[in-house]
């Protein structure tokens, strides 16, 4: 099934469309909202509840344009995505919460934390960011969202090693994926950082030791975005180390989430 741009819808959707809870935990003391990288969706975090403390309710965020929301137009500006995400997450902010974001997701959850502070005075107990340079660090790469399909795909592969060969062999799958991937890159390439007070919550940052796109210095600069504790952990793997270093990442998250829960109590 190929979806033409004219078939996309822009209607508002319910909170249930945005938030996927693989294993709902009504007894949880803390919610962890997880934001995916460009082109990905909530399925990225489907297996995570088994590796996290029983006190945590994992909520995977599924923006428009992917998975069951494929017929919805993906956002192309962070300034539009963040308020929409906040509106969807509001019903789930009744207990302490933390944010995790990988690559594009790190930028989204950072700006969401700042927007939430401005609008409500609330904030996450902990911010986890992975595989993304600190927002105040300038973008070193040229824009690619307007390239032809072959050139765009090749550049994504060159930078991130992010499109498997098996996917490239499925032309129909590529056609489904490209509009959302381009929209996500539009978010990254049009983002403009605005200076503001650092967040009050701790920030834990993760990077891949073999990631050619995001340097250790880029990651360490996240420390400037918090008045609280900061940690940087480098794990085996490239930009998508959260796959190969899955268990190490979840162990680190569990350790820091236990600390967040202690602070909230």
C-alpha positions in Angstrom: 0.0 0.0 0.0 1.5 3.3 -1.1 0.2 6.5 0.6 0.1 9.7 -1.5 0.6 13.0 0.2 -3.0 13.9 -0.6 -4.2 11.0 1.5 -2.5 12.3 4.7 -4.6 13.7 7.4 -3.9 16.5 9.8 -6.7 16.0 12.3 -5.8 16.1 16.0 -5.5 12.7 17.6 -6.1 11.3 21.1 -3.5 10.8 23.8 -3.8 7.1 23.2 -2.5 7.5 19.7 0.7 9.2 21.0 1.5 7.0 24.0 2.0 3.2 23.8 2.4 1.3 27.1 3.7 -2.1 26.2 3.1 -3.4 29.8 0.9 -0.9 31.7 1.9 -0.7 35.3 -0.9 1.0 37.5 1.3 0.5 40.6 4.2 2.4 39.1 5.8 5.3 41.1 7.5 6.8 38.0 6.7 7.0 34.3 9.5 6.9 31.7 8.5 8.6 28.4 10.7 7.4 25.5 11.1 9.4 22.3 12.4 7.6 19.1 15.0 8.6 16.6 14.2 9.9 13.1 12.0 7.5 11.1 11.3 5.2 14.1 8.3 4.7 16.3 7.1 3.3 19.6 8.1 -0.3 18.7 11.7 0.7 19.3 11.0 0.4 23.1 8.6 -2.5 23.0 10.9 -4.9 25.0 12.2 -2.3 27.5 9.8 -2.9 30.4 11.4 -6.3 31.1 14.8 -4.6 31.7 13.5 -1.7 33.9 12.6 -1.6 37.6 9.0 -2.8 38.5 8.3 0.7 39.8 8.6 2.2 36.3 5.8 2.5 33.8 7.3 2.7 30.3 5.4 5.0 27.9 6.7 4.9 24.3 5.9 8.0 22.4 4.6 7.5 18.8 4.4 10.8 16.9 2.3 11.1 13.7 3.6 9.6 10.5 4.6 6.1 11.7 3.2 2.7 12.6 -0.5 3.0 13.2 -0.4 6.7 12.5 1.1 6.3 9.0 -1.8 8.2 7.4 -1.2 11.3 9.5 1.2 13.9 8.3 4.5 14.0 10.3 5.6 17.2 11.9 8.3 19.2 10.1 9.0 21.8 12.8 9.9 21.2 16.4 7.9 24.3 17.4 4.7 22.4 16.3 5.6 19.0 17.5 6.4 19.9 21.1 3.1 21.6 22.1 1.2 18.7 20.4 3.2 16.2 22.3 2.7 18.0 25.6 -1.1 18.1 25.0 -1.1 14.3 24.5 1.2 13.5 27.5 -0.8 15.7 30.0 -3.1 12.8 31.2 0.0 10.8 32.1 1.7 13.4 34.2 -0.2 12.5 37.4 2.9 10.8 38.9 6.6 11.7 38.7 8.1 11.1 35.3 11.3 11.1 33.3 12.2 11.5 29.6 14.5 9.4 27.4 15.3 10.4 23.8 17.5 8.9 21.2 19.0 11.2 18.5 16.1 13.3 17.2 14.2 12.1 20.3 16.8 13.6 22.6 16.2 17.0 21.0 12.4 16.6 21.3 12.4 15.6 24.9 14.8 18.4 25.8 12.6 21.1 24.2 9.5 19.4 25.7 11.1 19.7 29.2 11.7 23.4 28.6 8.2 24.0 27.2 6.7 22.1 30.1 8.6 24.2 32.6 7.4 27.4 30.9 3.7 26.3 30.6 3.2 24.4 33.9 6.2 24.8 36.2 6.6 21.0 36.1 9.6 19.1 34.9 10.9 15.6 34.6 12.7 14.0 37.5 15.5 13.0 35.1 16.4 13.7 31.5 18.1 10.9 29.5 19.6 11.8 26.1 21.4 9.6 23.7 23.3 9.9 20.4 22.6 13.6 20.0 25.0 16.6 20.3 24.0 19.2 22.9 21.4 21.5 21.4 23.6 24.6 21.7 26.3 23.0 19.5 26.0 24.1 15.9 24.9 21.6 13.2 28.1 20.7 11.2 26.4 19.0 8.3 24.7 20.4 5.2 20.9 20.0 4.9 19.8 16.9 3.0 16.0 16.8 3.3 15.6 18.2 -0.2 17.9 15.8 -2.0 16.6 13.3 -4.5 15.5 9.9 -3.0 18.7 8.0 -3.9 20.9 10.8 -2.7 19.0 11.3 0.5 19.0 7.6 1.4 22.7 7.4 0.6 23.6 10.3 2.8 21.5 8.9 5.7 23.3 5.6 5.4 26.7 7.3 5.2 26.2 9.4 8.3 24.3 7.0 10.5 24.5 3.5 9.0 20.8 3.7 9.7 18.9 2.0 6.9 19.4 -1.8 6.8 20.1 -3.5 3.4 17.0 -5.7 3.9 14.9 -2.5 4.0 16.5 -1.0 0.9 15.5 -4.1 -1.1 11.8 -3.4 -0.4 10.9 -0.5 -2.6 7.4 -0.3 -1.2 8.7 -0.1 2.3 11.1 2.6 1.4 8.3 4.6 -0.2 6.3 4.3 3.0 9.2 5.3 5.2 10.8 8.2 3.2 8.1 11.0 3.8 8.4 10.6 7.6 12.2 10.3 7.5 12.4 13.5 5.5 10.0 15.3 7.9 12.1 14.2 10.8 15.2 15.6 9.1 13.3 18.8 8.5 12.9 19.1 12.2 16.6 18.7 12.8 17.7 21.0 10.0 15.3 23.8 10.9 15.9 23.7 14.6 17.2 27.0 16.1 18.5 26.8 19.7 17.3 29.6 22.0 19.3 30.3 25.1 17.5 29.7 28.4 18.1 28.8 32.0 19.5 25.3 32.5 17.0 22.6 33.6 16.8 21.7 37.3 16.8 17.9 36.8 19.8 15.6 36.4 20.8 14.8 32.8 22.3 11.4 31.9 23.9 11.3 28.5 24.8 8.2 26.4 26.9 7.8 23.3 28.3 5.1 21.0 32.0 4.6 21.0 32.0 4.0 17.3 29.5 6.8 16.4 31.1 8.9 13.7 28.3 11.5 13.8 28.3 12.5 17.5 31.6 13.1 19.3 32.3 12.8 22.9 32.7 16.6 23.1 29.3 17.1 21.5 27.8 14.8 24.2 29.7 16.3 27.1 28.3 19.7 26.3 24.9 18.6 27.6 26.3 19.4 31.0 25.6 23.0 30.3 21.9 22.3 30.1 21.4 21.3 33.8 21.9 22.8 37.2 21.8 19.3 38.6 24.1 16.2 38.4 25.4 15.2 34.9 26.8 11.9 33.7 28.2 10.7 30.4 28.5 7.0 29.5 30.0 5.7 26.3 28.7 2.3 25.2 29.9 -0.1 22.5 28.4 0.5 19.1 27.7 3.2 16.5 24.9 5.8 16.4 22.4 3.0 17.1 24.2 1.5 20.0 20.9 1.1 21.9 20.4 -2.1 19.8 23.7 -3.9 20.4 24.3 -2.4 23.9 20.7 -2.9 24.9 21.3 -4.5 28.3 24.1 -2.1 29.3 21.8 0.8 28.5 18.9 -0.5 30.4 21.1 -1.3 33.4 22.3 2.3 33.4 18.8 3.7 33.1 17.6 1.4 35.9 20.3 2.7 38.2 19.5 6.4 37.5 15.8 5.8 37.6 16.1 4.3 41.1 17.9 7.5 42.1 15.1 9.6 40.6 12.5 7.6 42.5 14.4 8.1 45.8 14.4 11.9 45.2 10.7 12.0 44.4 9.8 10.1 47.6 
